[in-house]
């Protein structure tokens, strides 16, 4: 079993293209490729899955801790021929950088350098990365190379102690469409099969795959025994039979389509390992919540791009609204929160009605509203945990809540600041540490928030999630 990390000099240097190309080329050679992504990104992991046919896993030290990250890597790398981790930003950027992940997992690094507009200067860049820390750069791949002669000049500029593995040509004509949150998601099939095949062929032609496969510094990776390490649960790939397990009969309806596809795959696995059955449904195309569901989980995505279609599916919105008003559990994140609002104002200011569980609207902004890691402290018991629990996640969105101070008096909500009608606000169930704001909007047994919580950040989240659902079933 082998593993390697694709790191870059900076964001936009071509990491994702080269990562996808290597994955596609290795798969074409008949190898089983396990993808991973450093950090909290949802979109790259979906593209990895599109190319490899295997779920990509987020390896995030800040959210989940070192032991959890190591166990996640060992678990899913165990049955693969080779594992490829796509780095985040520039190799040394950030407190929890790609370099820090490399140091934790002891894997070889392939550095991606954008060669556009330079020749011999590339050697100085590579030398700087090599000498910056003890991490060994096992190889270099140049991106956007103009010609064979250009590549020769680039290669000759790199000192002999670093292997130049090859390049991708500037005229590759391979592009992944972008939008406001980044690349287009895999659920929209942004890369045709023939383009993936073309990318694989280009990699096989211009990059020395044999040198990658025989790198002499692959560490001896091995899977470990099932169990727990510290406070973090191990993955077993199957339902765990445990005294803690509330039931194996809990069914969670997970919204999954082009509008809602931002989920940490580990979250779904942890719920399944705790005893849940996951049932996928589409707010875009289905008419109602699946039969026999006990709870609903609506993740993030791009509801603003599909607002008109979502708004026209009135039967689903009525089903969601009725579910919430009946007191059955719903957990929603980011795009899911937007869907549960009264409606969405898109980038052009056009309003589309949504499920109306919460008495506010959401509005798309031209720039980012919030971006970054978040740690939250639960102020009360809820579906995510108990009062006092700390959880971690990531926030990245262009929308904001608007018009949330009207009509609250006639809604079935608990309110703060009841004496001041101009400052009415929904009850929130957690505080953001070091951020000076409260969030986690609640209505009966519905909880919605902008933060994508990683269930691996606290070993009790999945158990609490199912226990909460079971308690509501008993009360019904």
Secondary structure, 3 states (H helix, E strand, C coil): CEEEEEEECCCCCCHHHHHHHHHHHHHHCCCCEEEEEECCCCHHHHHHHHHHCCCCEEECHHHHCHHHHHHHHHHHHCCCCEEEEEEEEECCCCCCCHHHHHHHHCCEEEEEEECCCCCCHHHHHHHHHHHHCCCCEEEEEEEEECCHHHHHHHHHHCCCCCCEEEEEECCCCCCCCEECCEECCHHHCCCCHHHHHHHHHHHHHHECHHHHHCCCCCCCCCCCCCCEECCEECCCCCCCCCCCCCCCCEEEEEECCCCEEECCHHHHHHHHHCCEEEEEECCCCCCCCCCCCCEEEECEECCCCCHHHHHHCHHHHHHHHHHHHCCCEEEEECHHHHHHCCEEECCCCCEEECCCCCCCEEEECCCCCEEEEEEEEECCCECCECCCCEEEEEEEECEEEECCCCCHHHCCCCEECCCCHHHCEECEEEEECCCCEEEEEEECCEEEECCEECHHHCCCHHHHHHHHHHHHHHHC
